[in-house]
Amino acid sequence: MSRQERGRLEDGASFAATSRRMAGLFRQVRMSVIGSLALAVFGVLAYLVGPRIWGRAIDAVLAGTLGAGLPTGQTKEAAAQALRDSGRNSFADIVEKLNVTPGSGIDFGYVGHLLLIAAGLYCLGTLAGFGQQYIQNSAIARIMQTLRNDVEAKLNRLPVRYLNGSSRGELLSRMTNDIDNIATSLSQTLTQLLFGLLTVVGALAMMLSISPLLTLLALISIPLTFAIGAVMAKRSQRLFGDQWRLTGELNAHIEESYSGHELVTVFDRGGAFRETFANRNAEVKKASHLAQFVSGLIAPLVLFIGNLSYVLLCVVGAFSVISGQLTLGGVVAFVQYSRQYSQPLGMLASMSNLFQSGIASAARVFALLDEPEEDPGSQGRLPVVRPRRITFEQVSFGYDRELTIKDLDLVIEPGRTAAIVGTSGAGKTTLMNLLMRFYDVGSGRILVDGTDITSVSRDALRSEIGLVPQEPWLFGGTIRDNIAYGRPDATPEEVEQAAHACGVSRVVNALPQGYDTEVDSGNGRLSEGERQLICIARAFIADPAVLILDEATSAVDARTELLLQRATSRLRHGRTCLVIAHRLSTIRDADVIVVLQDGRIAEKGTHTQLLRAGGAYHRLSQYQFHEPSTLPALAPDQHSSR
């Protein structure tokens, strides 16, 4: 599947399904979720009780102010009746609703007590919020650690076909940028979502306890708010998917430019790469701007609707106070609850862009985790025999519809070396991939000591094979670590013996830190040939029964090539070897040389036999060891696109 096709699938991923899957990640931190939820409930309750308490404080201040202006000695009922007799009915309604004591002023002790309780509740709510945030962030960090581990493990289980069809920059973007974006989204939105939902429910309950009529008015705006949010969210979700897909493609381009920096510089293609980067960067900017703009429209629209509702509540609340249906403190508390009720909705709307961005990244990560994995194969093992016999029986294979290998029959006898040569695209590397089961044959079968490799687990098969790749790969670590990579339990003495046997000890001992020298795949202190020698030592210490040398002696100077030939000769001793090489000078001593042409065996034999035959091998030899002016023109079937 192409990168563009995968991108389109991810863009159309279900928002709800991805959200549910993200929620499922929290199962591994159940206790943290319970603790976080408990603190959130306590914090919300503390904040919700506060307005009710200082609403009572407002009523106490108002009652004291009104009571100070009424005759001492009267009851509240008598004072209210006197006010009605004088035509001051609204004033009388307020006096009846409040706990007024005629002739008494403000009870500052009672008011102060209420305010202290409210302040204490707010402090406890704040502390609960701090604790909830700490527990939540710790849980999110654990989840992201697990998710990174899952992605890394998934990459190791993906078939080579998938990895070859994907860009490294795109895969790295999913493992780094997308997971970081998920973490940011969760840490910044989860607290707001949790507190917001609890606050909405709690505030709604408090509002109903004060005035069902005002509560009904406050709820009128909810359907419109959700309708706007749903429309905008659907549109912006697709845009966020575009943004992160394009970001992955941009990272892939950067990775490609960095990896091929020398070629880009030599061929003066820096300008073209910069132009491509600028175009893709502009696409990311456009997608990001559109996604942020569309999702950013939600918050101001929700705020506008909330403000209209707030004005309506204030007007109706004022009439309720005048009519004596509610106290002033009750209306003030209700208005505060309505703000607590609508504020989380507005805040969640304002953060919807961040949440949707996280969902878009999660869809990309989950799409990677859902890719079909490499079939581990049967659990059988190969017979305990050394060296191994390898047999290709009527093997055919194609990466796509066109066959690369066609009805190939080949036997490599135990302990012998078979060299595979041919023009580019003839199928040499494909044989290596099939033998290691990076791909399975389309038809026919491959046998190792008479056992079909499909009846053996891939791990068991590959444990018998040592590989020296065409491009020497060193991971970040010491030279000792890189050699011991072939056998992690090797002692330092065994590492040094392997290095000495493969001719790399002289190079290592010349370095200031010797075997403890830090290297990696792009380390400039080692030459190409020296890195190849380390790779040969890595295969040597692994002591494989079958050895594959994939053009391991190309692109080096004559002296280094001699060292490499000596090292590979020692490595090949007592093992069944498959050598893939374009440089015929490196395989003259092979027991059998197989010439592939258009996926078939054109001829095979020893170096001397094939030269005498005057066929395809003879022509290849002429191309490499004679001046171009003396060579015959290439036959049409000797050109290949692969």
N, C-alpha and C positions, 0 to 999 in steps of 0.2 A: 504494500500500500504506500502510495506516495505521501510526502509530507503535507502537500496541499489537501489531499483527501482526508488525512487524519485531522488536519486543522478544521475542515468542514464538519467532520463528525463531532469534534469537540465543541464547535460553536453551537451545534444543535443539541448538545447534551441537556438533559432535563435539569432545570434549576432545582426543583424539589428533590429529585433523586440524589443529586450531588450534595445538597444540604443535609439530607438524611444520612448519607454516607459519612460526611464530615462529623455529624453528631455521633455516629457509631464509633468514631475514633476515641471518644471519651469513656468507653467502657473499660479501658485498661486503667483508668484513674478514677474509679468509682468513688473511693473514699474521699479523694480530693474534691470531687464534684459535690458529694454530700456535705462536706465541711464548708465549701464555698457557698452552696445554696443556703445552709443554715445561717451563716453570717450575713448573707444578702437579705434573707427574710428578717433577721433581727434589725439590721440597719434600716431597712425600709419601714418597718413598724415604728422604729424610733423617730424617723423623720415624719411619719404620718400622724403620730400622736401629737407632735409639736404644735401644729396649727390649731388643733382643738384646745390645747391648754392656753396658748396665748390669745385665742379667741375669747376664752373665759376671762382672761386678764383684761381684755378690752371692755368686756361687759361689766367687770367689777369697777373699772375706772369710770365708765359712763354712769353706772348705778350710783356710785359715790358722788359724782358731779351733780346728777339730778336730785339725789337725796338731800344734798346740802341746801338746795333751793326750796325744799318743801318744809312745811311747819313741823316742828318737833312735837312728838307725842301722838301724831296721827298714825293709823295703820296704812299699809300700802293701798288697800282697797278703798279706804276713806279718802286718801289723797287722790287716787285715780278718779273717784266719783266727783270730787270737787272740781277736778280739771274738766270733766265732761260737762258739769253744770255751767262752767264758764265758757263752754264752746270749744275747748282745746282737746278734741277727741283723739287726734293723732298722738299728741303728747301723752294722753292718758293710756293709749294702747302700748306705748313704749314702756311706761312705768309699770304696767301690769305684766309685761313680758319679762322685765328685768327684776332681779332680786334687790329692790330699792327699799332702803330704810329711811323714812322721812326724818330730816334733821341730822342725819349722819353723813360725814364726808367720805373721802376715799380711804379704804383700808389698805394702806401701803404695805403693811406686813403680809397680808394675803396676796396682794399683787406681786410683791417681791418673791414670795414662796413659789407662786406659779411660774414666774420667769426663770427662777433657778432650776425648777424641774424641767422646763423646756430646754434650757441651756445644757443641762446634764444629759438629756436624751439626745440632743444634737451631737454632743461630744462622743457618747457611746456609739451613735450611728456612724460617726466619722471613723472611729477606731475599728468598727466592724467592717467598714469599707476598705480600710488599709489591709486588714487581715484577709478579706475576701480577695483583694487584688493580688496579694502575695501568693496565696494558695493557687489561684487561677493561673497566674503566670508560670508558676512552677509546674503545674499540670500541662500547660501548653508546651513548655520546653521539653517535657518528657515525650509528649505526643509527637512533636516535630523530630525528636531524636529517633523515635521508632519509625516514623515515616521515611526519614532519610535512610535508615537501615533497610527498610523494606524496598526502597527504590534501588539502593546499591545491590541488594541481593537479587532483585528482579533483573537488573542489567546483566548479572552473571548467569542468569537462567535463560536469557533471551537467545534465540537461535542466531547464528552468524548471518543468516539471510536478512534478518531484521536490522541488525547493526550495520551491515554493509549498505542497506538502503536508507539509513538515517544519517543525518549530519551530527558530528560529535558536539558541535556548539549547541544544537537544538536539544540534545539529550542532557547536556550539562546545564542548560538553562532551566530545564524542568527540575533538575535535582537541586539547584541552588536558588535561582531567582524565584521560581514558582513556589517552592517550599518556604522561602523567606517571606514571600508575599502572603502566603496562608497564615504564617505565624503572626505577622503584623496585623493582618485583618482580624484574626481571632482575639489577639491581646487588646486591640483597641475597640472592638465592637462587642465582644462577649459580655464584658461588665455592663456596658450600656444596655445591651439586650436583656440581661438578667434583671438588673435593677429597674429597667424601664417597664418590663412586663409586670413585675411585682408591684411597682408603684402604681401602674395603671389600675390593676385589680384592687389594691388597697385604697387608693384615692377614690375609686368608684364606689366602694363600700361606704367610705366616710361621707361622700357626697349624698348617697341615698339616705344615710342616717340623719342628715341635716335637712334636706329638702328634695323629695322625689320629683317635684315639678322642675326645679332648676337642673336636676340631673338629666331629666328628659331633654331639656333644651341643650345641655352640653353634648348629648349623644347624637344630636342631629347632624353634626359635621363629620361623624366618623365614616359613614359610607362613602361620602365624597372624598375624604382623605385616602381611604384604601383604594378607591377606584383610580385616583391619580397615581398613587404609588405603584399599583400593579401595571398600569400602562407604561410608565416611565421605566420601571425595573425590567420589563420584558425587552424593551428597546435597548437599554444600556447594557444588559447582560451580554447580548450579542456583540456589542461594541467592545466590551472588555475582553471577550474571547479573541476578537481581532487584534486587540492591543498586545496581549501576551503571546499570541501566535507570531505576530510580526517581530516582537522582541526576541523570541527564540531564533527566528531567521536572521535577525541582525547579529545576534551573538555567534551564530554559525559562520556568518561572513567574517566577523572579527577573528574568530579562531582560525579560519582558513587563511586569512591574510597574515596572521602571526606565524602560523606553521610554515607557510611558504614565503617568508619574508625575503630570504636570499634570492629566490627566483624572481620575486616581484621586483626586487631592486635591480638584479642583473638585466632583466628584460624591460626595465624602465616602465613598469605597469602600475607604479604607485598612483599616478593620476587617475587611471581607470578604476583602481580599487577605491580611491577616495570618492570618485564620482558615484560609484555603486553604493558606498557607505552613506554618502549624503542623501541619495534617493531613498534608501531603506530607512535611514534615520528620519527623513521627512514623513515617510509612511507611518512610522511609529508615533511621531509627534501628532500627525493628523488623527490617527485612531485614538490616541490617548486623550487629545483635546475633545473629540466628539464624545467619548465615553464619559469623561469628567463633566462636560457641559450638560449632557442629557440627564445624567444621574444627579447633577447639582441642581437641576430645576425642581426636584422633589421638595427639598427643604423650604425654599421661599414660598412655594404654593401651599404647603402644609401650614407654614407660619401665618400666611394671609388668612386662611380659613380659620385657624385658631384665634386670631385677633378679632375677626368678626364675631365668633362665638363668645369671646371674652366681653366685648362691648354689650352684646345682648344680655349676658348674665348680669352685668353691672346694673343695667337699666331695670331689669325685672327684679333683681335683688333689692334695689332702692325702694321700689314700690312695696316689696314684702316687708321691709323695715317700717315704712310709713304706716302700713296697714296693721302692723303688730304681729304678722305671721312669723317673722323671724327677728332675732336680735341683731344689732349691728355687728357684734362679735361673731355671730353665726354666719352672717353674710360674708364678712371678711375671711373667716375660716373656709367657707365654701369656695370663695373666689381663689384662695390660695390652693385649695385642693384641686380646683379646675385647672390651675396652672401646673400643679404637679401631675395632673392627669394628661394634659396636652403637651407638656414639655418633653416627656420621653418620646412621644410620637414624632415631634419635630426633630429631636436629637437623633432618633433612629433613622428618620428620613434623610437627615444631613449626612449620616454615616453610611447610607445605603450604597454609595459609590465604592467605599472601601470594602464593604462586605461583598458586593457583587464582583469586585476585582479579585477578592480572595476565592470566591466560588469559581470564577473563570480559571484561576490558577489550579484550583483543586481538580477541576474537570480535566485539565491537561495531565496532571500527575496521575489521577485515577485511570485515565486512558492508557498511560504507559503501564501501570500496574496490571491492567486487564489484557495486555497483549498476550497472545498465545506463547507459552514457554516451550523450550526445547524438551522434547520427549526424552526422559532419562534412559529409555530403552529397557530391555529385559535385565534381570538381575543376575544373569549368568556370568561366568568368568572364563577366561581362556585357560587351556591346559598349561601346566607348569613345564614349559619347554623353552630352552634357549640354545641357539638363536631361532628366530621365527621364520616360517615360510609364509609368504604373502601371495595370494592368488586373486587375480581379477578375472571373473568369468562373464563374458558377454555383457560387460558393463556399458550402459548408456545413461547419459545425464545431460540436462540442459538447465541453465539458470532461468530461462523463459521457454518459449515455444521452440526456439532453435536449439538443437542438440549441440553440446560442446564436446562430449565424448560419445563415440558411436561404436557399439558392439566390440568393445575392447577386451582382448584376452592377453593376460600377461602373468607370468609366474616369476617371482623373485625367490631364489633358493635361499635356504638358511645360511646366514653369515656372508652372503654375497652382496655386492653393491650394484644397483641398477641406476644408471644415469638417464634422465629423461631430458631430451633436447627437442628443439623445434622452434619455429618462428613464433613471434608474439601472437597469443590467442590460440595456439594449437591445442591447449588443454593441459599443459604441464602442471600449473598450480591447482587446477581442478582435481587432478588425481590425488594430490596431497590433501585437499579439503575432503574428498570422499573417504580416503583412508582413515582420517581422524574423525569422521562422521560430523563434520561441520555441516555437511549436506548429506542426505541419503540418496542412494542411486535411484534413477528412474526405472531401470530394469537391470536384470542380471544380479550378481552378488559379488561381494568381496570376502575372501576367506583368510583367516590367520590360523595356520596349522590345522586347516580343515574345518574350522569353526566359523560359521557365518557371523560377521561382526554385528549384525542386527540382533543376534541372540545374546549379545554381551552388553552389559551396561556401558554407557558412554564413558563414565569415570574409570571403569576397569580397563577399557580399551586404551584410553588416553594415558593411563598410568604406565603402559608398556611402551609408549612412544616418546622420544625426545625430539625436540624441534630447535633447529638453528635458523631463525628467520632471515629473510633477505635484508630487511632493515633492522639492524641490531637495536633492541629495546632494553633500556636500563631504567628501572624505577628509582624514585627518590630514596636514597639510602647510601650505605657504604658499599665499596667494591666487594667486601666480604659478604654482605647481605645479598648482593646481586648474584654472586656465584652460588651461595647456599640456597638461593631461591629454588633450585632444582631438587634440593633435599634439605628441608629446614632443620633437621636434627643433626646435620653434619657438624663435626668438631672443627675448631680452627685449623688443626693440623691437616684434616682431610680437605679443607678448602684450599690450603696452601699447596697440598700435593696435586690437586686438580689443576690449579693455576700453573704449577711447574710443568705438569704433563702437557698442557696446552700452550706453553710458551708465553704466557702472559705474566709470569712472576717477575721477569726482568723489568717489564713496564711498571708493574705495581711497586716494586722495591725502589724504583727511581723517584717515586712520589714522596713528598715530605711526610705524609701521614700513612703511607703504605696502604694496607688493606682497609684501613679506617677512613680512607679518602671518600668524601661525600660526592656522589655523582647522580645524574639523572639522564633522561633521554636526550636532553638538549645541552648536556655539559660540554663545554668547549675545551676542557683540558685534556680530553682523550680524543684520538683520531678515530675515523670510521673503522679502520682495521683493528685498532686496540679494543674498541667496543665489541667488534665481532669476536675477538679472541675471548673476551669475558663471557660472551654468549655461548661459545664453544665449551668453555670451562664449566658453565652452568649445566649444559647438557651432559658433560663428562661425569660430573659428580652425581647426577641423577641415575646414571648407569642404566639407561633404557635398553630394552631388548630390540627395539626397532628405532632407527634414526632417520630423520628427514632433514636434509640440508637444502634449504631453499635459496639458491644463488648466494651462498654465504661467502663466496670469495670474489664478488664483483666490486668494482669501484674502489680498488686499493692499488698502492704502488707495488712494484715488482718484489721488493724485499718483504713487504708485509704479506703479499700473496704467497711467498714461499713459506713464511711462518704459518700462515693459515692452512696451507696444504699439508704441512707437517702435523699441525694440530688435528686437522680433520682425519688424517690418515690414522693417527693414534685413536681417535674417537671411533672410527669405523671398525676397528679391529674387533672381531668376534661378534659383530652385530649385523643384522640385516639392514641395509641402508638404501634409501631412496634419495637420489641427488637430483635436484632441479637446477639446471644451469644453462646459461647462454654462452658462457666462455668455455669453449671446448678444451682449452689447455688444462682445465682443472679436473677433467674427468677421463683423461686418456687411459688411466689405469683401472677404470671401472670394469667389473666382470662382464657386464652387458650394457650396451648403450641402446636405448629405445628412441627412435625418431618418430615424433608425433607430427602428423600433418592433417589438418582439418578434422581433428578429433579421432583419427584412426592411426594405427601403427603403420608407418610407411616402410620401415625396415628396422632390424635390430641385429646386434652382433657386437664384437669387440671393436675397438678403435681401428685396428689394422684391417679387420675384415670389411668394415664399412667403407674405409677409404678405397680398398681394392674394388669394391662393388661399384663405385662411381655413381652412387645414387644421391638421395637427398642429403645424407650426412656429408658426402664429399663436397656437395655444393655449399653447405653451411661452412665447412672447413675453409673452402676457398674464400668465402666472404670475409672470414675473420683473419686469415693469415696472408692474404695477397693484397696488392695495391688495387684500389677501386677501378682503375682504368683497364685492368686485365680481367675483370670479372664479367661473366655473362649477365644479361639482363634477367631480373627476377621474373619467374613465370607467374602468370596471373594468380594461380592458386597459392602462391607463396605470400601474397598480401593478405593481411587480416585486420579486422577492426577490433579484435579483442586482444 
